Amino acid sequence: LFSKSLTSKTKIKALLDIVANAAEYERIPIRHHEDNILKQ
């Protein structure tokens, strides 16, 4: 997934989007009500 998303012209915002959408982040526990804040 990462290698298909990256090019030599990939900008910082796109890099952050790629990393933030990584499947590994789905397994990180969040604090009570933090999910509501993150949805905003």
mmCIF entry with sequence, helices, sheets and N, C-alpha, C, O atoms, coordinates in Angstrom:
data_MODEL
# 
_entry.id   MODEL 
# 
_entity.id                         1 
_entity.type                       polymer 
_entity.pdbx_number_of_molecules   1 
# 
_entity_poly.entity_id                      1 
_entity_poly.type                           'polypeptide(L)' 
_entity_poly.nstd_linkage                   no 
_entity_poly.nstd_monomer                   no 
_entity_poly.pdbx_seq_one_letter_code       LFSKSLTSKTKIKALLDIVANAAEYERIPIRHHEDNILKQ 
_entity_poly.pdbx_seq_one_letter_code_can   LFSKSLTSKTKIKALLDIVANAAEYERIPIRHHEDNILKQ 
_entity_poly.pdbx_strand_id                 A 
# 
loop_
_entity_poly_seq.entity_id 
_entity_poly_seq.num 
_entity_poly_seq.mon_id 
_entity_poly_seq.hetero 
1 1  LEU n 
1 2  PHE n 
1 3  SER n 
1 4  LYS n 
1 5  SER n 
1 6  LEU n 
1 7  THR n 
1 8  SER n 
1 9  LYS n 
1 10 THR n 
1 11 LYS n 
1 12 ILE n 
1 13 LYS n 
1 14 ALA n 
1 15 LEU n 
1 16 LEU n 
1 17 ASP n 
1 18 ILE n 
1 19 VAL n 
1 20 ALA n 
1 21 ASN n 
1 22 ALA n 
1 23 ALA n 
1 24 GLU n 
1 25 TYR n 
1 26 GLU n 
1 27 ARG n 
1 28 ILE n 
1 29 PRO n 
1 30 ILE n 
1 31 ARG n 
1 32 HIS n 
1 33 HIS n 
1 34 GLU n 
1 35 ASP n 
1 36 ASN n 
1 37 ILE n 
1 38 LEU n 
1 39 LYS n 
1 40 GLN n 
# 
_struct_asym.id          A 
_struct_asym.entity_id   1 
# 
loop_
_struct_conf.conf_type_id 
_struct_conf.id 
_struct_conf.pdbx_PDB_helix_id 
_struct_conf.beg_label_comp_id 
_struct_conf.beg_label_asym_id 
_struct_conf.beg_label_seq_id 
_struct_conf.pdbx_beg_PDB_ins_code 
_struct_conf.end_label_comp_id 
_struct_conf.end_label_asym_id 
_struct_conf.end_label_seq_id 
_struct_conf.pdbx_end_PDB_ins_code 
_struct_conf.beg_auth_comp_id 
_struct_conf.beg_auth_asym_id 
_struct_conf.beg_auth_seq_id 
_struct_conf.end_auth_comp_id 
_struct_conf.end_auth_asym_id 
_struct_conf.end_auth_seq_id 
_struct_conf.pdbx_PDB_helix_class 
_struct_conf.details 
_struct_conf.pdbx_PDB_helix_length 
HELX_P HELX_P1 AA1 PHE A 2  ? SER A 5  ? PHE A 2  SER A 5  1 ? 4 
HELX_P HELX_P2 AA2 ILE A 12 ? ALA A 20 ? ILE A 12 ALA A 20 1 ? 9 
HELX_P HELX_P3 AA3 ALA A 23 ? ARG A 27 ? ALA A 23 ARG A 27 5 ? 5 
HELX_P HELX_P4 AA4 GLU A 34 ? LYS A 39 ? GLU A 34 LYS A 39 1 ? 6 
# 
_struct_conf_type.id          HELX_P 
_struct_conf_type.criteria    ? 
_struct_conf_type.reference   ? 
# 
loop_
_atom_site.group_PDB 
_atom_site.id 
_atom_site.type_symbol 
_atom_site.label_atom_id 
_atom_site.label_alt_id 
_atom_site.label_comp_id 
_atom_site.label_asym_id 
_atom_site.label_entity_id 
_atom_site.label_seq_id 
_atom_site.pdbx_PDB_ins_code 
_atom_site.Cartn_x 
_atom_site.Cartn_y 
_atom_site.Cartn_z 
_atom_site.occupancy 
_atom_site.B_iso_or_equiv 
_atom_site.pdbx_formal_charge 
_atom_site.auth_seq_id 
_atom_site.auth_comp_id 
_atom_site.auth_asym_id 
_atom_site.auth_atom_id 
_atom_site.pdbx_PDB_model_num 
ATOM 1   N N  . LEU A 1 1  ? 0.830   -1.197 0.000  1.00 0.00 ? 1  LEU A N  1 
ATOM 2   C CA . LEU A 1 1  ? 0.000   0.000  0.000  1.00 0.00 ? 1  LEU A CA 1 
ATOM 3   C C  . LEU A 1 1  ? 0.868   1.252  0.000  1.00 0.00 ? 1  LEU A C  1 
ATOM 4   O O  . LEU A 1 1  ? 0.647   2.164  -0.797 1.00 0.00 ? 1  LEU A O  1 
ATOM 5   N N  . PHE A 1 2  ? 1.849   1.298  0.886  1.00 0.00 ? 2  PHE A N  1 
ATOM 6   C CA . PHE A 1 2  ? 2.678   2.493  0.961  1.00 0.00 ? 2  PHE A CA 1 
ATOM 7   C C  . PHE A 1 2  ? 3.453   2.732  -0.324 1.00 0.00 ? 2  PHE A C  1 
ATOM 8   O O  . PHE A 1 2  ? 3.497   3.855  -0.827 1.00 0.00 ? 2  PHE A O  1 
ATOM 9   N N  . SER A 1 3  ? 4.053   1.704  -0.844 1.00 0.00 ? 3  SER A N  1 
ATOM 10  C CA . SER A 1 3  ? 4.874   1.878  -2.044 1.00 0.00 ? 3  SER A CA 1 
ATOM 11  C C  . SER A 1 3  ? 4.044   2.318  -3.240 1.00 0.00 ? 3  SER A C  1 
ATOM 12  O O  . SER A 1 3  ? 4.556   3.018  -4.113 1.00 0.00 ? 3  SER A O  1 
ATOM 13  N N  . LYS A 1 4  ? 2.780   1.925  -3.302 1.00 0.00 ? 4  LYS A N  1 
ATOM 14  C CA . LYS A 1 4  ? 1.913   2.347  -4.402 1.00 0.00 ? 4  LYS A CA 1 
ATOM 15  C C  . LYS A 1 4  ? 1.457   3.789  -4.231 1.00 0.00 ? 4  LYS A C  1 
ATOM 16  O O  . LYS A 1 4  ? 1.099   4.446  -5.209 1.00 0.00 ? 4  LYS A O  1 
ATOM 17  N N  . SER A 1 5  ? 1.465   4.286  -3.002 1.00 0.00 ? 5  SER A N  1 
ATOM 18  C CA . SER A 1 5  ? 0.987   5.636  -2.716 1.00 0.00 ? 5  SER A CA 1 
ATOM 19  C C  . SER A 1 5  ? 2.079   6.690  -2.815 1.00 0.00 ? 5  SER A C  1 
ATOM 20  O O  . SER A 1 5  ? 1.782   7.873  -2.976 1.00 0.00 ? 5  SER A O  1 
ATOM 21  N N  . LEU A 1 6  ? 3.324   6.281  -2.723 1.00 0.00 ? 6  LEU A N  1 
ATOM 22  C CA . LEU A 1 6  ? 4.430   7.232  -2.701 1.00 0.00 ? 6  LEU A CA 1 
ATOM 23  C C  . LEU A 1 6  ? 5.042   7.443  -4.073 1.00 0.00 ? 6  LEU A C  1 
ATOM 24  O O  . LEU A 1 6  ? 5.231   6.502  -4.844 1.00 0.00 ? 6  LEU A O  1 
ATOM 25  N N  . THR A 1 7  ? 5.344   8.690  -4.354 1.00 0.00 ? 7  THR A N  1 
ATOM 26  C CA . THR A 1 7  ? 6.097   9.037  -5.555 1.00 0.00 ? 7  THR A CA 1 
ATOM 27  C C  . THR A 1 7  ? 7.149   10.060 -5.155 1.00 0.00 ? 7  THR A C  1 
ATOM 28  O O  . THR A 1 7  ? 7.184   10.503 -4.007 1.00 0.00 ? 7  THR A O  1 
ATOM 29  N N  . SER A 1 8  ? 7.989   10.428 -6.080 1.00 0.00 ? 8  SER A N  1 
ATOM 30  C CA . SER A 1 8  ? 9.013   11.426 -5.776 1.00 0.00 ? 8  SER A CA 1 
ATOM 31  C C  . SER A 1 8  ? 8.412   12.810 -5.560 1.00 0.00 ? 8  SER A C  1 
ATOM 32  O O  . SER A 1 8  ? 9.084   13.698 -5.037 1.00 0.00 ? 8  SER A O  1 
ATOM 33  N N  . LYS A 1 9  ? 7.155   13.006 -5.957 1.00 0.00 ? 9  LYS A N  1 
ATOM 34  C CA . LYS A 1 9  ? 6.507   14.311 -5.805 1.00 0.00 ? 9  LYS A CA 1 
ATOM 35  C C  . LYS A 1 9  ? 5.453   14.332 -4.698 1.00 0.00 ? 9  LYS A C  1 
ATOM 36  O O  . LYS A 1 9  ? 4.684   15.287 -4.594 1.00 0.00 ? 9  LYS A O  1 
ATOM 37  N N  . THR A 1 10 ? 5.413   13.292 -3.879 1.00 0.00 ? 10 THR A N  1 
ATOM 38  C CA . THR A 1 10 ? 4.439   13.232 -2.796 1.00 0.00 ? 10 THR A CA 1 
ATOM 39  C C  . THR A 1 10 ? 4.727   14.338 -1.786 1.00 0.00 ? 10 THR A C  1 
ATOM 40  O O  . THR A 1 10 ? 5.858   14.498 -1.327 1.00 0.00 ? 10 THR A O  1 
ATOM 41  N N  . LYS A 1 11 ? 3.695   15.094 -1.450 1.00 0.00 ? 11 LYS A N  1 
ATOM 42  C CA . LYS A 1 11 ? 3.840   16.218 -0.524 1.00 0.00 ? 11 LYS A CA 1 
ATOM 43  C C  . LYS A 1 11 ? 3.607   15.758 0.915  1.00 0.00 ? 11 LYS A C  1 
ATOM 44  O O  . LYS A 1 11 ? 3.125   14.652 1.158  1.00 0.00 ? 11 LYS A O  1 
ATOM 45  N N  . ILE A 1 12 ? 3.955   16.626 1.857  1.00 0.00 ? 12 ILE A N  1 
ATOM 46  C CA . ILE A 1 12 ? 3.852   16.310 3.280  1.00 0.00 ? 12 ILE A CA 1 
ATOM 47  C C  . ILE A 1 12 ? 2.421   15.924 3.670  1.00 0.00 ? 12 ILE A C  1 
ATOM 48  O O  . ILE A 1 12 ? 2.223   14.944 4.388  1.00 0.00 ? 12 ILE A O  1 
ATOM 49  N N  . LYS A 1 13 ? 1.428   16.678 3.207  1.00 0.00 ? 13 LYS A N  1 
ATOM 50  C CA . LYS A 1 13 ? 0.036   16.368 3.548  1.00 0.00 ? 13 LYS A CA 1 
ATOM 51  C C  . LYS A 1 13 ? -0.330  14.964 3.088  1.00 0.00 ? 13 LYS A C  1 
ATOM 52  O O  . LYS A 1 13 ? -0.982  14.221 3.822  1.00 0.00 ? 13 LYS A O  1 
ATOM 53  N N  . ALA A 1 14 ? 0.077   14.599 1.896  1.00 0.00 ? 14 ALA A N  1 
ATOM 54  C CA . ALA A 1 14 ? -0.212  13.258 1.388  1.00 0.00 ? 14 ALA A CA 1 
ATOM 55  C C  . ALA A 1 14 ? 0.507   12.193 2.221  1.00 0.00 ? 14 ALA A C  1 
ATOM 56  O O  . ALA A 1 14 ? -0.052  11.127 2.481  1.00 0.00 ? 14 ALA A O  1 
ATOM 57  N N  . LEU A 1 15 ? 1.726   12.474 2.634  1.00 0.00 ? 15 LEU A N  1 
ATOM 58  C CA . LEU A 1 15 ? 2.452   11.529 3.493  1.00 0.00 ? 15 LEU A CA 1 
ATOM 59  C C  . LEU A 1 15 ? 1.719   11.323 4.815  1.00 0.00 ? 15 LEU A C  1 
ATOM 60  O O  . LEU A 1 15 ? 1.596   10.197 5.297  1.00 0.00 ? 15 LEU A O  1 
ATOM 61  N N  . LEU A 1 16 ? 1.236   12.413 5.392  1.00 0.00 ? 16 LEU A N  1 
ATOM 62  C CA . LEU A 1 16 ? 0.491   12.306 6.642  1.00 0.00 ? 16 LEU A CA 1 
ATOM 63  C C  . LEU A 1 16 ? -0.799  11.511 6.452  1.00 0.00 ? 16 LEU A C  1 
ATOM 64  O O  . LEU A 1 16 ? -1.166  10.709 7.311  1.00 0.00 ? 16 LEU A O  1 
ATOM 65  N N  . ASP A 1 17 ? -1.482  11.726 5.339  1.00 0.00 ? 17 ASP A N  1 
ATOM 66  C CA . ASP A 1 17 ? -2.698  10.961 5.046  1.00 0.00 ? 17 ASP A CA 1 
ATOM 67  C C  . ASP A 1 17 ? -2.397  9.475  4.907  1.00 0.00 ? 17 ASP A C  1 
ATOM 68  O O  . ASP A 1 17 ? -3.149  8.638  5.408  1.00 0.00 ? 17 ASP A O  1 
ATOM 69  N N  . ILE A 1 18 ? -1.319  9.150  4.241  1.00 0.00 ? 18 ILE A N  1 
ATOM 70  C CA . ILE A 1 18 ? -0.931  7.751  4.038  1.00 0.00 ? 18 ILE A CA 1 
ATOM 71  C C  . ILE A 1 18 ? -0.642  7.084  5.380  1.00 0.00 ? 18 ILE A C  1 
ATOM 72  O O  . ILE A 1 18 ? -1.118  5.982  5.651  1.00 0.00 ? 18 ILE A O  1 
ATOM 73  N N  . VAL A 1 19 ? 0.142   7.760  6.212  1.00 0.00 ? 19 VAL A N  1 
ATOM 74  C CA . VAL A 1 19 ? 0.503   7.191  7.513  1.00 0.00 ? 19 VAL A CA 1 
ATOM 75  C C  . VAL A 1 19 ? -0.723  7.101  8.423  1.00 0.00 ? 19 VAL A C  1 
ATOM 76  O O  . VAL A 1 19 ? -0.911  6.098  9.113  1.00 0.00 ? 19 VAL A O  1 
ATOM 77  N N  . ALA A 1 20 ? -1.553  8.140  8.426  1.00 0.00 ? 20 ALA A N  1 
ATOM 78  C CA . ALA A 1 20 ? -2.734  8.154  9.296  1.00 0.00 ? 20 ALA A CA 1 
ATOM 79  C C  . ALA A 1 20 ? -3.737  7.073  8.918  1.00 0.00 ? 20 ALA A C  1 
ATOM 80  O O  . ALA A 1 20 ? -4.493  6.610  9.772  1.00 0.00 ? 20 ALA A O  1 
ATOM 81  N N  . ASN A 1 21 ? -3.754  6.670  7.672  1.00 0.00 ? 21 ASN A N  1 
ATOM 82  C CA . ASN A 1 21 ? -4.691  5.641  7.225  1.00 0.00 ? 21 ASN A CA 1 
ATOM 83  C C  . ASN A 1 21 ? -4.128  4.227  7.322  1.00 0.00 ? 21 ASN A C  1 
ATOM 84  O O  . ASN A 1 21 ? -4.745  3.277  6.840  1.00 0.00 ? 21 ASN A O  1 
ATOM 85  N N  . ALA A 1 22 ? -2.969  4.089  7.937  1.00 0.00 ? 22 ALA A N  1 
ATOM 86  C CA . ALA A 1 22 ? -2.358  2.770  8.086  1.00 0.00 ? 22 ALA A CA 1 
ATOM 87  C C  . ALA A 1 22 ? -3.225  1.887  8.985  1.00 0.00 ? 22 ALA A C  1 
ATOM 88  O O  . ALA A 1 22 ? -3.771  2.351  9.986  1.00 0.00 ? 22 ALA A O  1 
ATOM 89  N N  . ALA A 1 23 ? -3.342  0.639  8.624  1.00 0.00 ? 23 ALA A N  1 
ATOM 90  C CA . ALA A 1 23 ? -4.177  -0.308 9.372  1.00 0.00 ? 23 ALA A CA 1 
ATOM 91  C C  . ALA A 1 23 ? -3.704  -0.476 10.814 1.00 0.00 ? 23 ALA A C  1 
ATOM 92  O O  . ALA A 1 23 ? -4.508  -0.788 11.693 1.00 0.00 ? 23 ALA A O  1 
ATOM 93  N N  . GLU A 1 24 ? -2.428  -0.277 11.066 1.00 0.00 ? 24 GLU A N  1 
ATOM 94  C CA . GLU A 1 24 ? -1.889  -0.445 12.414 1.00 0.00 ? 24 GLU A CA 1 
ATOM 95  C C  . GLU A 1 24 ? -2.543  0.503  13.419 1.00 0.00 ? 24 GLU A C  1 
ATOM 96  O O  . GLU A 1 24 ? -2.651  0.173  14.600 1.00 0.00 ? 24 GLU A O  1 
ATOM 97  N N  . TYR A 1 25 ? -2.974  1.662  12.968 1.00 0.00 ? 25 TYR A N  1 
ATOM 98  C CA . TYR A 1 25 ? -3.592  2.628  13.876 1.00 0.00 ? 25 TYR A CA 1 
ATOM 99  C C  . TYR A 1 25 ? -4.972  2.192  14.339 1.00 0.00 ? 25 TYR A C  1 
ATOM 100 O O  . TYR A 1 25 ? -5.459  2.704  15.347 1.00 0.00 ? 25 TYR A O  1 
ATOM 101 N N  . GLU A 1 26 ? -5.614  1.275  13.650 1.00 0.00 ? 26 GLU A N  1 
ATOM 102 C CA . GLU A 1 26 ? -6.928  0.791  14.070 1.00 0.00 ? 26 GLU A CA 1 
ATOM 103 C C  . GLU A 1 26 ? -6.847  -0.009 15.362 1.00 0.00 ? 26 GLU A C  1 
ATOM 104 O O  . GLU A 1 26 ? -7.843  -0.142 16.073 1.00 0.00 ? 26 GLU A O  1 
ATOM 105 N N  . ARG A 1 27 ? -5.683  -0.538 15.668 1.00 0.00 ? 27 ARG A N  1 
ATOM 106 C CA . ARG A 1 27 ? -5.522  -1.374 16.864 1.00 0.00 ? 27 ARG A CA 1 
ATOM 107 C C  . ARG A 1 27 ? -5.099  -0.585 18.093 1.00 0.00 ? 27 ARG A C  1 
ATOM 108 O O  . ARG A 1 27 ? -5.038  -1.144 19.188 1.00 0.00 ? 27 ARG A O  1 
ATOM 109 N N  . ILE A 1 28 ? -4.807  0.697  17.937 1.00 0.00 ? 28 ILE A N  1 
ATOM 110 C CA . ILE A 1 28 ? -4.378  1.508  19.076 1.00 0.00 ? 28 ILE A CA 1 
ATOM 111 C C  . ILE A 1 28 ? -5.614  1.907  19.886 1.00 0.00 ? 28 ILE A C  1 
ATOM 112 O O  . ILE A 1 28 ? -6.540  2.505  19.338 1.00 0.00 ? 28 ILE A O  1 
ATOM 113 N N  . PRO A 1 29 ? -5.638  1.585  21.184 1.00 0.00 ? 29 PRO A N  1 
ATOM 114 C CA . PRO A 1 29 ? -6.803  1.948  21.992 1.00 0.00 ? 29 PRO A CA 1 
ATOM 115 C C  . PRO A 1 29 ? -6.882  3.463  22.185 1.00 0.00 ? 29 PRO A C  1 
ATOM 116 O O  . PRO A 1 29 ? -5.862  4.147  22.262 1.00 0.00 ? 29 PRO A O  1 
ATOM 117 N N  . ILE A 1 30 ? -8.104  3.967  22.262 1.00 0.00 ? 30 ILE A N  1 
ATOM 118 C CA . ILE A 1 30 ? -8.292  5.395  22.497 1.00 0.00 ? 30 ILE A CA 1 
ATOM 119 C C  . ILE A 1 30 ? -8.974  5.590  23.840 1.00 0.00 ? 30 ILE A C  1 
ATOM 120 O O  . ILE A 1 30 ? -9.584  4.666  24.380 1.00 0.00 ? 30 ILE A O  1 
ATOM 121 N N  . ARG A 1 31 ? -8.865  6.799  24.372 1.00 0.00 ? 31 ARG A N  1 
ATOM 122 C CA . ARG A 1 31 ? -9.469  7.097  25.672 1.00 0.00 ? 31 ARG A CA 1 
ATOM 123 C C  . ARG A 1 31 ? -10.970 7.313  25.541 1.00 0.00 ? 31 ARG A C  1 
ATOM 124 O O  . ARG A 1 31 ? -11.488 7.524  24.444 1.00 0.00 ? 31 ARG A O  1 
ATOM 125 N N  . HIS A 1 32 ? -11.647 7.258  26.660 1.00 0.00 ? 32 HIS A N  1 
ATOM 126 C CA . HIS A 1 32 ? -13.098 7.437  26.724 1.00 0.00 ? 32 HIS A CA 1 
ATOM 127 C C  . HIS A 1 32 ? -13.499 8.764  26.070 1.00 0.00 ? 32 HIS A C  1 
ATOM 128 O O  . HIS A 1 32 ? -12.970 9.813  26.439 1.00 0.00 ? 32 HIS A O  1 
ATOM 129 N N  . HIS A 1 33 ? -14.397 8.734  25.132 1.00 0.00 ? 33 HIS A N  1 
ATOM 130 C CA . HIS A 1 33 ? -14.936 9.880  24.375 1.00 0.00 ? 33 HIS A CA 1 
ATOM 131 C C  . HIS A 1 33 ? -13.940 10.494 23.387 1.00 0.00 ? 33 HIS A C  1 
ATOM 132 O O  . HIS A 1 33 ? -14.284 11.457 22.702 1.00 0.00 ? 33 HIS A O  1 
ATOM 133 N N  . GLU A 1 34 ? -12.736 9.975  23.297 1.00 0.00 ? 34 GLU A N  1 
ATOM 134 C CA . GLU A 1 34 ? -11.769 10.524 22.356 1.00 0.00 ? 34 GLU A CA 1 
ATOM 135 C C  . GLU A 1 34 ? -12.206 10.271 20.913 1.00 0.00 ? 34 GLU A C  1 
ATOM 136 O O  . GLU A 1 34 ? -11.852 11.040 20.020 1.00 0.00 ? 34 GLU A O  1 
ATOM 137 N N  . ASP A 1 35 ? -12.963 9.215  20.678 1.00 0.00 ? 35 ASP A N  1 
ATOM 138 C CA . ASP A 1 35 ? -13.431 8.930  19.326 1.00 0.00 ? 35 ASP A CA 1 
ATOM 139 C C  . ASP A 1 35 ? -14.322 10.051 18.801 1.00 0.00 ? 35 ASP A C  1 
ATOM 140 O O  . ASP A 1 35 ? -14.298 10.343 17.605 1.00 0.00 ? 35 ASP A O  1 
ATOM 141 N N  . ASN A 1 36 ? -15.105 10.682 19.669 1.00 0.00 ? 36 ASN A N  1 
ATOM 142 C CA . ASN A 1 36 ? -15.947 11.805 19.244 1.00 0.00 ? 36 ASN A CA 1 
ATOM 143 C C  . ASN A 1 36 ? -15.108 13.003 18.815 1.00 0.00 ? 36 ASN A C  1 
ATOM 144 O O  . ASN A 1 36 ? -15.443 13.689 17.850 1.00 0.00 ? 36 ASN A O  1 
ATOM 145 N N  . ILE A 1 37 ? -14.034 13.249 19.523 1.00 0.00 ? 37 ILE A N  1 
ATOM 146 C CA . ILE A 1 37 ? -13.147 14.361 19.188 1.00 0.00 ? 37 ILE A CA 1 
ATOM 147 C C  . ILE A 1 37 ? -12.449 14.096 17.861 1.00 0.00 ? 37 ILE A C  1 
ATOM 148 O O  . ILE A 1 37 ? -12.309 14.999 17.037 1.00 0.00 ? 37 ILE A O  1 
ATOM 149 N N  . LEU A 1 38 ? -12.016 12.867 17.656 1.00 0.00 ? 38 LEU A N  1 
ATOM 150 C CA . LEU A 1 38 ? -11.298 12.528 16.431 1.00 0.00 ? 38 LEU A CA 1 
ATOM 151 C C  . LEU A 1 38 ? -12.191 12.584 15.201 1.00 0.00 ? 38 LEU A C  1 
ATOM 152 O O  . LEU A 1 38 ? -11.694 12.817 14.099 1.00 0.00 ? 38 LEU A O  1 
ATOM 153 N N  . LYS A 1 39 ? -13.484 12.380 15.354 1.00 0.00 ? 39 LYS A N  1 
ATOM 154 C CA . LYS A 1 39 ? -14.410 12.431 14.221 1.00 0.00 ? 39 LYS A CA 1 
ATOM 155 C C  . LYS A 1 39 ? -14.617 13.849 13.713 1.00 0.00 ? 39 LYS A C  1 
ATOM 156 O O  . LYS A 1 39 ? -15.034 14.041 12.570 1.00 0.00 ? 39 LYS A O  1 
ATOM 157 N N  . GLN A 1 40 ? -14.330 14.852 14.551 1.00 0.00 ? 40 GLN A N  1 
ATOM 158 C CA . GLN A 1 40 ? -14.559 16.249 14.157 1.00 0.00 ? 40 GLN A CA 1 
ATOM 159 C C  . GLN A 1 40 ? -13.603 16.693 13.139 1.00 0.00 ? 40 GLN A C  1 
ATOM 160 O O  . GLN A 1 40 ? -13.659 17.842 12.699 1.00 0.00 ? 40 GLN A O  1 
# 
